[in-house]
Amino acid sequence: MNQTYCPCPKCNQLRTRVVCTKRDKEGVTIRRRWCPVCEHRWYSLQYPEVPIETGAVKWKGRTTKYVPLQV
């Protein structure tokens, strides 16, 4: 299962809860979150992944940095 943790920005607690989830027409997911430790509430955003065509990215060296090709 793919699980993303969003720590509380106030107390840094990892076990937070999603209270409400909504998605807009562009595919951006907006989540209302709550921390059971300090009871802080906040919103988080998750943008949709965009597929990249094969050959559109050139990896450089052994590092994980990439250089987009000039088209």
PyMOL Python script that loads the backbone (N, CA, C, O; Angstrom):
from pymol import cmd

cmd.read_pdbstr("""\
ATOM      1  N   MET A   1       0.835  -1.172   0.000  1.00  0.00           N
ATOM      2  CA  MET A   1       0.000   0.000   0.000  1.00  0.00           C
ATOM      3  C   MET A   1       0.880   1.236   0.000  1.00  0.00           C
ATOM      4  O   MET A   1       1.834   1.325   0.773  1.00  0.00           O
ATOM      5  N   ASN A   2       0.564   2.189  -0.863  1.00  0.00           N
ATOM      6  CA  ASN A   2       1.312   3.435  -0.934  1.00  0.00           C
ATOM      7  C   ASN A   2       0.728   4.412   0.079  1.00  0.00           C
ATOM      8  O   ASN A   2      -0.424   4.828  -0.048  1.00  0.00           O
ATOM      9  N   GLN A   3       1.515   4.777   1.078  1.00  0.00           N
ATOM     10  CA  GLN A   3       1.018   5.644   2.131  1.00  0.00           C
ATOM     11  C   GLN A   3       1.936   6.840   2.281  1.00  0.00           C
ATOM     12  O   GLN A   3       3.152   6.692   2.400  1.00  0.00           O
ATOM     13  N   THR A   4       1.344   8.029   2.274  1.00  0.00           N
ATOM     14  CA  THR A   4       2.112   9.244   2.414  1.00  0.00           C
ATOM     15  C   THR A   4       1.865   9.836   3.786  1.00  0.00           C
ATOM     16  O   THR A   4       0.717  10.014   4.192  1.00  0.00           O
ATOM     17  N   TYR A   5       2.926  10.138   4.495  1.00  0.00           N
ATOM     18  CA  TYR A   5       2.798  10.735   5.813  1.00  0.00           C
ATOM     19  C   TYR A   5       2.922  12.245   5.697  1.00  0.00           C
ATOM     20  O   TYR A   5       3.747  12.753   4.938  1.00  0.00           O
ATOM     21  N   CYS A   6       2.118  12.939   6.437  1.00  0.00           N
ATOM     22  CA  CYS A   6       2.155  14.397   6.478  1.00  0.00           C
ATOM     23  C   CYS A   6       2.230  14.801   7.943  1.00  0.00           C
ATOM     24  O   CYS A   6       1.199  14.873   8.612  1.00  0.00           O
ATOM     25  N   PRO A   7       3.431  15.067   8.455  1.00  0.00           N
ATOM     26  CA  PRO A   7       3.565  15.395   9.870  1.00  0.00           C
ATOM     27  C   PRO A   7       2.872  16.712  10.215  1.00  0.00           C
ATOM     28  O   PRO A   7       2.739  17.601   9.375  1.00  0.00           O
ATOM     29  N   CYS A   8       2.443  16.812  11.444  1.00  0.00           N
ATOM     30  CA  CYS A   8       1.785  18.021  11.921  1.00  0.00           C
ATOM     31  C   CYS A   8       2.779  19.192  11.881  1.00  0.00           C
ATOM     32  O   CYS A   8       3.886  19.075  12.408  1.00  0.00           O
ATOM     33  N   PRO A   9       2.399  20.314  11.267  1.00  0.00           N
ATOM     34  CA  PRO A   9       3.316  21.460  11.214  1.00  0.00           C
ATOM     35  C   PRO A   9       3.515  22.140  12.564  1.00  0.00           C
ATOM     36  O   PRO A   9       4.446  22.928  12.725  1.00  0.00           O
ATOM     37  N   LYS A  10       2.658  21.849  13.530  1.00  0.00           N
ATOM     38  CA  LYS A  10       2.758  22.483  14.848  1.00  0.00           C
ATOM     39  C   LYS A  10       3.623  21.679  15.815  1.00  0.00           C
ATOM     40  O   LYS A  10       4.510  22.232  16.465  1.00  0.00           O
ATOM     41  N   CYS A  11       3.359  20.342  15.910  1.00  0.00           N
ATOM     42  CA  CYS A  11       4.101  19.521  16.889  1.00  0.00           C
ATOM     43  C   CYS A  11       4.957  18.427  16.241  1.00  0.00           C
ATOM     44  O   CYS A  11       5.673  17.716  16.945  1.00  0.00           O
ATOM     45  N   ASN A  12       4.895  18.284  14.928  1.00  0.00           N
ATOM     46  CA  ASN A  12       5.704  17.331  14.158  1.00  0.00           C
ATOM     47  C   ASN A  12       5.305  15.868  14.403  1.00  0.00           C
ATOM     48  O   ASN A  12       6.094  14.961  14.136  1.00  0.00           O
ATOM     49  N   GLN A  13       4.108  15.640  14.900  1.00  0.00           N
ATOM     50  CA  GLN A  13       3.592  14.278  15.105  1.00  0.00           C
ATOM     51  C   GLN A  13       3.342  13.625  13.743  1.00  0.00           C
ATOM     52  O   GLN A  13       2.752  14.249  12.861  1.00  0.00           O
ATOM     53  N   LEU A  14       3.793  12.357  13.559  1.00  0.00           N
ATOM     54  CA  LEU A  14       3.614  11.671  12.278  1.00  0.00           C
ATOM     55  C   LEU A  14       2.229  11.061  12.116  1.00  0.00           C
ATOM     56  O   LEU A  14       1.725  10.971  10.997  1.00  0.00           O
ATOM     57  N   ARG A  15       1.613  10.647  13.199  1.00  0.00           N
ATOM     58  CA  ARG A  15       0.293   9.997  13.114  1.00  0.00           C
ATOM     59  C   ARG A  15      -0.814  11.048  13.101  1.00  0.00           C
ATOM     60  O   ARG A  15      -1.388  11.378  14.139  1.00  0.00           O
ATOM     61  N   THR A  16      -1.095  11.558  11.928  1.00  0.00           N
ATOM     62  CA  THR A  16      -2.165  12.540  11.759  1.00  0.00           C
ATOM     63  C   THR A  16      -3.321  11.892  11.010  1.00  0.00           C
ATOM     64  O   THR A  16      -3.154  10.833  10.405  1.00  0.00           O
ATOM     65  N   ARG A  17      -4.476  12.515  11.048  1.00  0.00           N
ATOM     66  CA  ARG A  17      -5.659  11.940  10.410  1.00  0.00           C
ATOM     67  C   ARG A  17      -6.173  12.842   9.296  1.00  0.00           C
ATOM     68  O   ARG A  17      -6.105  14.069   9.379  1.00  0.00           O
ATOM     69  N   VAL A  18      -6.691  12.200   8.250  1.00  0.00           N
ATOM     70  CA  VAL A  18      -7.345  12.929   7.178  1.00  0.00           C
ATOM     71  C   VAL A  18      -8.825  13.005   7.532  1.00  0.00           C
ATOM     72  O   VAL A  18      -9.489  11.981   7.689  1.00  0.00           O
ATOM     73  N   VAL A  19      -9.331  14.223   7.654  1.00  0.00           N
ATOM     74  CA  VAL A  19     -10.723  14.447   8.031  1.00  0.00           C
ATOM     75  C   VAL A  19     -11.615  14.502   6.794  1.00  0.00           C
ATOM     76  O   VAL A  19     -12.720  13.959   6.801  1.00  0.00           O
ATOM     77  N   CYS A  20     -11.143  15.154   5.735  1.00  0.00           N
ATOM     78  CA  CYS A  20     -11.938  15.343   4.527  1.00  0.00           C
ATOM     79  C   CYS A  20     -11.002  15.373   3.319  1.00  0.00           C
ATOM     80  O   CYS A  20      -9.905  15.926   3.398  1.00  0.00           O
ATOM     81  N   THR A  21     -11.431  14.780   2.205  1.00  0.00           N
ATOM     82  CA  THR A  21     -10.646  14.785   0.968  1.00  0.00           C
ATOM     83  C   THR A  21     -11.522  15.253  -0.180  1.00  0.00           C
ATOM     84  O   THR A  21     -12.642  14.773  -0.355  1.00  0.00           O
ATOM     85  N   LYS A  22     -11.003  16.201  -0.967  1.00  0.00           N
ATOM     86  CA  LYS A  22     -11.713  16.687  -2.147  1.00  0.00           C
ATOM     87  C   LYS A  22     -10.732  16.815  -3.298  1.00  0.00           C
ATOM     88  O   LYS A  22      -9.539  17.034  -3.088  1.00  0.00           O
ATOM     89  N   ARG A  23     -11.240  16.677  -4.511  1.00  0.00           N
ATOM     90  CA  ARG A  23     -10.404  16.793  -5.705  1.00  0.00           C
ATOM     91  C   ARG A  23     -11.022  17.832  -6.626  1.00  0.00           C
ATOM     92  O   ARG A  23     -12.223  17.790  -6.894  1.00  0.00           O
ATOM     93  N   ASP A  24     -10.204  18.769  -7.115  1.00  0.00           N
ATOM     94  CA  ASP A  24     -10.733  19.777  -8.023  1.00  0.00           C
ATOM     95  C   ASP A  24     -10.692  19.287  -9.467  1.00  0.00           C
ATOM     96  O   ASP A  24     -10.240  18.172  -9.728  1.00  0.00           O
ATOM     97  N   LYS A  25     -11.157  20.105 -10.404  1.00  0.00           N
ATOM     98  CA  LYS A  25     -11.282  19.676 -11.798  1.00  0.00           C
ATOM     99  C   LYS A  25      -9.936  19.444 -12.486  1.00  0.00           C
ATOM    100  O   LYS A  25      -9.886  18.738 -13.493  1.00  0.00           O
ATOM    101  N   GLU A  26      -8.848  20.017 -11.974  1.00  0.00           N
ATOM    102  CA  GLU A  26      -7.513  19.783 -12.546  1.00  0.00           C
ATOM    103  C   GLU A  26      -6.845  18.547 -11.976  1.00  0.00           C
ATOM    104  O   GLU A  26      -5.753  18.184 -12.412  1.00  0.00           O
ATOM    105  N   GLY A  27      -7.479  17.887 -11.006  1.00  0.00           N
ATOM    106  CA  GLY A  27      -6.933  16.673 -10.417  1.00  0.00           C
ATOM    107  C   GLY A  27      -6.129  16.893  -9.154  1.00  0.00           C
ATOM    108  O   GLY A  27      -5.540  15.946  -8.632  1.00  0.00           O
ATOM    109  N   VAL A  28      -6.086  18.128  -8.645  1.00  0.00           N
ATOM    110  CA  VAL A  28      -5.370  18.428  -7.407  1.00  0.00           C
ATOM    111  C   VAL A  28      -6.215  17.931  -6.233  1.00  0.00           C
ATOM    112  O   VAL A  28      -7.400  18.251  -6.133  1.00  0.00           O
ATOM    113  N   THR A  29      -5.599  17.149  -5.348  1.00  0.00           N
ATOM    114  CA  THR A  29      -6.293  16.622  -4.180  1.00  0.00           C
ATOM    115  C   THR A  29      -6.019  17.526  -2.983  1.00  0.00           C
ATOM    116  O   THR A  29      -4.866  17.818  -2.667  1.00  0.00           O
ATOM    117  N   ILE A  30      -7.087  17.967  -2.321  1.00  0.00           N
ATOM    118  CA  ILE A  30      -6.987  18.822  -1.144  1.00  0.00           C
ATOM    119  C   ILE A  30      -7.492  18.015   0.049  1.00  0.00           C
ATOM    120  O   ILE A  30      -8.610  17.501   0.037  1.00  0.00           O
ATOM    121  N   ARG A  31      -6.651  17.913   1.079  1.00  0.00           N
ATOM    122  CA  ARG A  31      -7.020  17.137   2.252  1.00  0.00           C
ATOM    123  C   ARG A  31      -7.033  18.020   3.497  1.00  0.00           C
ATOM    124  O   ARG A  31      -6.111  18.801   3.730  1.00  0.00           O
ATOM    125  N   ARG A  32      -8.085  17.883   4.288  1.00  0.00           N
ATOM    126  CA  ARG A  32      -8.163  18.540   5.591  1.00  0.00           C
ATOM    127  C   ARG A  32      -7.606  17.542   6.586  1.00  0.00           C
ATOM    128  O   ARG A  32      -8.078  16.407   6.652  1.00  0.00           O
ATOM    129  N   ARG A  33      -6.600  17.949   7.370  1.00  0.00           N
ATOM    130  CA  ARG A  33      -5.919  17.047   8.291  1.00  0.00           C
ATOM    131  C   ARG A  33      -6.074  17.522   9.726  1.00  0.00           C
ATOM    132  O   ARG A  33      -6.334  18.696   9.989  1.00  0.00           O
ATOM    133  N   TRP A  34      -5.906  16.568  10.661  1.00  0.00           N
ATOM    134  CA  TRP A  34      -6.049  16.847  12.089  1.00  0.00           C
ATOM    135  C   TRP A  34      -5.019  16.056  12.866  1.00  0.00           C
ATOM    136  O   TRP A  34      -4.769  14.886  12.574  1.00  0.00           O
ATOM    137  N   CYS A  35      -4.426  16.694  13.851  1.00  0.00           N
ATOM    138  CA  CYS A  35      -3.443  16.041  14.709  1.00  0.00           C
ATOM    139  C   CYS A  35      -4.118  15.658  16.031  1.00  0.00           C
ATOM    140  O   CYS A  35      -4.636  16.530  16.729  1.00  0.00           O
ATOM    141  N   PRO A  36      -4.121  14.364  16.384  1.00  0.00           N
ATOM    142  CA  PRO A  36      -4.746  13.948  17.646  1.00  0.00           C
ATOM    143  C   PRO A  36      -3.944  14.339  18.889  1.00  0.00           C
ATOM    144  O   PRO A  36      -4.476  14.290  19.998  1.00  0.00           O
ATOM    145  N   VAL A  37      -2.691  14.719  18.729  1.00  0.00           N
ATOM    146  CA  VAL A  37      -1.858  15.087  19.879  1.00  0.00           C
ATOM    147  C   VAL A  37      -2.105  16.539  20.309  1.00  0.00           C
ATOM    148  O   VAL A  37      -2.411  16.807  21.471  1.00  0.00           O
ATOM    149  N   CYS A  38      -1.969  17.478  19.350  1.00  0.00           N
ATOM    150  CA  CYS A  38      -2.129  18.902  19.689  1.00  0.00           C
ATOM    151  C   CYS A  38      -3.435  19.498  19.165  1.00  0.00           C
ATOM    152  O   CYS A  38      -3.729  20.668  19.408  1.00  0.00           O
ATOM    153  N   GLU A  39      -4.226  18.682  18.438  1.00  0.00           N
ATOM    154  CA  GLU A  39      -5.514  19.067  17.877  1.00  0.00           C
ATOM    155  C   GLU A  39      -5.428  20.206  16.856  1.00  0.00           C
ATOM    156  O   GLU A  39      -6.396  20.938  16.650  1.00  0.00           O
ATOM    157  N   HIS A  40      -4.277  20.345  16.229  1.00  0.00           N
ATOM    158  CA  HIS A  40      -4.094  21.347  15.174  1.00  0.00           C
ATOM    159  C   HIS A  40      -4.752  20.846  13.886  1.00  0.00           C
ATOM    160  O   HIS A  40      -4.695  19.654  13.586  1.00  0.00           O
ATOM    161  N   ARG A  41      -5.373  21.748  13.128  1.00  0.00           N
ATOM    162  CA  ARG A  41      -5.994  21.401  11.840  1.00  0.00           C
ATOM    163  C   ARG A  41      -5.327  22.206  10.733  1.00  0.00           C
ATOM    164  O   ARG A  41      -4.999  23.379  10.917  1.00  0.00           O
ATOM    165  N   TRP A  42      -5.126  21.564   9.571  1.00  0.00           N
ATOM    166  CA  TRP A  42      -4.507  22.227   8.425  1.00  0.00           C
ATOM    167  C   TRP A  42      -4.905  21.514   7.157  1.00  0.00           C
ATOM    168  O   TRP A  42      -5.527  20.452   7.195  1.00  0.00           O
ATOM    169  N   TYR A  43      -4.541  22.110   6.018  1.00  0.00           N
ATOM    170  CA  TYR A  43      -4.825  21.541   4.703  1.00  0.00           C
ATOM    171  C   TYR A  43      -3.523  21.108   4.042  1.00  0.00           C
ATOM    172  O   TYR A  43      -2.469  21.703   4.267  1.00  0.00           O
ATOM    173  N   SER A  44      -3.610  20.068   3.228  1.00  0.00           N
ATOM    174  CA  SER A  44      -2.456  19.660   2.427  1.00  0.00           C
ATOM    175  C   SER A  44      -2.918  19.499   0.982  1.00  0.00           C
ATOM    176  O   SER A  44      -4.082  19.189   0.725  1.00  0.00           O
ATOM    177  N   LEU A  45      -2.006  19.709   0.049  1.00  0.00           N
ATOM    178  CA  LEU A  45      -2.287  19.586  -1.376  1.00  0.00           C
ATOM    179  C   LEU A  45      -1.465  18.467  -1.972  1.00  0.00           C
ATOM    180  O   LEU A  45      -0.323  18.250  -1.567  1.00  0.00           O
ATOM    181  N   GLN A  46      -2.028  17.754  -2.927  1.00  0.00           N
ATOM    182  CA  GLN A  46      -1.310  16.722  -3.654  1.00  0.00           C
ATOM    183  C   GLN A  46      -1.613  16.921  -5.134  1.00  0.00           C
ATOM    184  O   GLN A  46      -2.763  16.824  -5.562  1.00  0.00           O
ATOM    185  N   TYR A  47      -0.576  17.200  -5.905  1.00  0.00           N
ATOM    186  CA  TYR A  47      -0.738  17.437  -7.329  1.00  0.00           C
ATOM    187  C   TYR A  47      -0.645  16.127  -8.096  1.00  0.00           C
ATOM    188  O   TYR A  47       0.097  15.231  -7.693  1.00  0.00           O
ATOM    189  N   PRO A  48      -1.385  16.000  -9.193  1.00  0.00           N
ATOM    190  CA  PRO A  48      -1.340  14.750  -9.971  1.00  0.00           C
ATOM    191  C   PRO A  48       0.021  14.567 -10.639  1.00  0.00           C
ATOM    192  O   PRO A  48       0.690  15.539 -10.992  1.00  0.00           O
ATOM    193  N   GLU A  49       0.414  13.316 -10.806  1.00  0.00           N
ATOM    194  CA  GLU A  49       1.668  13.030 -11.494  1.00  0.00           C
ATOM    195  C   GLU A  49       1.484  13.240 -12.987  1.00  0.00           C
ATOM    196  O   GLU A  49       0.425  12.953 -13.544  1.00  0.00           O
ATOM    197  N   VAL A  50       2.521  13.742 -13.622  1.00  0.00           N
ATOM    198  CA  VAL A  50       2.474  14.000 -15.054  1.00  0.00           C
ATOM    199  C   VAL A  50       3.430  13.028 -15.745  1.00  0.00           C
ATOM    200  O   VAL A  50       4.624  13.027 -15.446  1.00  0.00           O
ATOM    201  N   PRO A  51       2.921  12.197 -16.668  1.00  0.00           N
ATOM    202  CA  PRO A  51       3.814  11.272 -17.368  1.00  0.00           C
ATOM    203  C   PRO A  51       4.771  12.025 -18.283  1.00  0.00           C
ATOM    204  O   PRO A  51       4.403  13.018 -18.910  1.00  0.00           O
ATOM    205  N   ILE A  52       6.002  11.538 -18.347  1.00  0.00           N
ATOM    206  CA  ILE A  52       7.035  12.131 -19.200  1.00  0.00           C
ATOM    207  C   ILE A  52       7.381  11.123 -20.278  1.00  0.00           C
ATOM    208  O   ILE A  52       7.557   9.937 -19.998  1.00  0.00           O
ATOM    209  N   GLU A  53       7.478  11.596 -21.505  1.00  0.00           N
ATOM    210  CA  GLU A  53       7.791  10.705 -22.623  1.00  0.00           C
ATOM    211  C   GLU A  53       9.187  10.113 -22.477  1.00  0.00           C
ATOM    212  O   GLU A  53      10.086  10.740 -21.915  1.00  0.00           O
ATOM    213  N   THR A  54       9.356   8.900 -22.990  1.00  0.00           N
ATOM    214  CA  THR A  54      10.655   8.248 -22.959  1.00  0.00           C
ATOM    215  C   THR A  54      11.645   9.086 -23.762  1.00  0.00           C
ATOM    216  O   THR A  54      11.350   9.498 -24.884  1.00  0.00           O
ATOM    217  N   GLY A  55      12.804   9.334 -23.194  1.00  0.00           N
ATOM    218  CA  GLY A  55      13.829  10.119 -23.866  1.00  0.00           C
ATOM    219  C   GLY A  55      13.718  11.609 -23.597  1.00  0.00           C
ATOM    220  O   GLY A  55      14.544  12.376 -24.092  1.00  0.00           O
ATOM    221  N   ALA A  56      12.736  12.042 -22.836  1.00  0.00           N
ATOM    222  CA  ALA A  56      12.567  13.467 -22.555  1.00  0.00           C
ATOM    223  C   ALA A  56      13.483  13.932 -21.424  1.00  0.00           C
ATOM    224  O   ALA A  56      13.655  15.135 -21.223  1.00  0.00           O
ATOM    225  N   VAL A  57      14.074  12.985 -20.681  1.00  0.00           N
ATOM    226  CA  VAL A  57      14.955  13.321 -19.567  1.00  0.00           C
ATOM    227  C   VAL A  57      16.272  12.597 -19.755  1.00  0.00           C
ATOM    228  O   VAL A  57      16.304  11.412 -20.088  1.00  0.00           O
ATOM    229  N   LYS A  58      17.360  13.322 -19.537  1.00  0.00           N
ATOM    230  CA  LYS A  58      18.695  12.726 -19.657  1.00  0.00           C
ATOM    231  C   LYS A  58      19.317  12.691 -18.273  1.00  0.00           C
ATOM    232  O   LYS A  58      19.492  13.730 -17.638  1.00  0.00           O
ATOM    233  N   TRP A  59      19.656  11.482 -17.802  1.00  0.00           N
ATOM    234  CA  TRP A  59      20.300  11.330 -16.503  1.00  0.00           C
ATOM    235  C   TRP A  59      21.776  11.648 -16.660  1.00  0.00           C
ATOM    236  O   TRP A  59      22.395  11.280 -17.659  1.00  0.00           O
ATOM    237  N   LYS A  60      22.334  12.326 -15.681  1.00  0.00           N
ATOM    238  CA  LYS A  60      23.710  12.786 -15.767  1.00  0.00           C
ATOM    239  C   LYS A  60      24.530  12.196 -14.625  1.00  0.00           C
ATOM    240  O   LYS A  60      24.287  12.512 -13.460  1.00  0.00           O
ATOM    241  N   GLY A  61      25.491  11.348 -14.946  1.00  0.00           N
ATOM    242  CA  GLY A  61      26.370  10.775 -13.938  1.00  0.00           C
ATOM    243  C   GLY A  61      25.670   9.774 -13.042  1.00  0.00           C
ATOM    244  O   GLY A  61      24.646   9.202 -13.414  1.00  0.00           O
ATOM    245  N   ARG A  62      26.230   9.564 -11.852  1.00  0.00           N
ATOM    246  CA  ARG A  62      25.688   8.596 -10.900  1.00  0.00           C
ATOM    247  C   ARG A  62      24.667   9.215  -9.945  1.00  0.00           C
ATOM    248  O   ARG A  62      23.974   8.493  -9.228  1.00  0.00           O
ATOM    249  N   THR A  63      24.572  10.518  -9.932  1.00  0.00           N
ATOM    250  CA  THR A  63      23.642  11.172  -9.007  1.00  0.00           C
ATOM    251  C   THR A  63      22.218  11.059  -9.542  1.00  0.00           C
ATOM    252  O   THR A  63      21.998  10.659 -10.685  1.00  0.00           O
ATOM    253  N   THR A  64      21.275  11.411  -8.710  1.00  0.00           N
ATOM    254  CA  THR A  64      19.872  11.331  -9.101  1.00  0.00           C
ATOM    255  C   THR A  64      19.390  12.603  -9.790  1.00  0.00           C
ATOM    256  O   THR A  64      18.212  12.722 -10.129  1.00  0.00           O
ATOM    257  N   LYS A  65      20.291  13.544  -9.996  1.00  0.00           N
ATOM    258  CA  LYS A  65      19.908  14.770 -10.689  1.00  0.00           C
ATOM    259  C   LYS A  65      19.641  14.462 -12.159  1.00  0.00           C
ATOM    260  O   LYS A  65      20.278  13.589 -12.750  1.00  0.00           O
ATOM    261  N   TYR A  66      18.707  15.179 -12.728  1.00  0.00           N
ATOM    262  CA  TYR A  66      18.411  14.993 -14.138  1.00  0.00           C
ATOM    263  C   TYR A  66      18.419  16.328 -14.846  1.00  0.00           C
ATOM    264  O   TYR A  66      18.191  17.375 -14.241  1.00  0.00           O
ATOM    265  N   VAL A  67      18.685  16.273 -16.138  1.00  0.00           N
ATOM    266  CA  VAL A  67      18.723  17.476 -16.963  1.00  0.00           C
ATOM    267  C   VAL A  67      17.676  17.320 -18.061  1.00  0.00           C
ATOM    268  O   VAL A  67      17.811  16.441 -18.912  1.00  0.00           O
ATOM    269  N   PRO A  68      16.617  18.170 -18.062  1.00  0.00           N
ATOM    270  CA  PRO A  68      15.633  18.067 -19.151  1.00  0.00           C
ATOM    271  C   PRO A  68      16.286  18.412 -20.483  1.00  0.00           C
ATOM    272  O   PRO A  68      17.077  19.351 -20.574  1.00  0.00           O
ATOM    273  N   LEU A  69      15.951  17.651 -21.502  1.00  0.00           N
ATOM    274  CA  LEU A  69      16.494  17.903 -22.832  1.00  0.00           C
ATOM    275  C   LEU A  69      15.869  19.159 -23.426  1.00  0.00           C
ATOM    276  O   LEU A  69      14.689  19.438 -23.216  1.00  0.00           O
ATOM    277  N   GLN A  70      16.668  19.906 -24.165  1.00  0.00           N
ATOM    278  CA  GLN A  70      16.167  21.091 -24.850  1.00  0.00           C
ATOM    279  C   GLN A  70      15.473  20.662 -26.128  1.00  0.00           C
ATOM    280  O   GLN A  70      16.092  20.068 -27.011  1.00  0.00           O
ATOM    281  N   VAL A  71      14.193  20.963 -26.223  1.00  0.00           N
ATOM    282  CA  VAL A  71      13.424  20.535 -27.416  1.00  0.00           C
ATOM    283  C   VAL A  71      13.166  21.719 -28.290  1.00  0.00           C
ATOM    284  O   VAL A  71      12.539  21.586 -29.341  1.00  0.00           O
TER     285      VAL A  71
END
""", "prot")
cmd.dss("prot")
cmd.show_as("cartoon", "prot")
cmd.util.cbc("prot")
cmd.orient("prot")
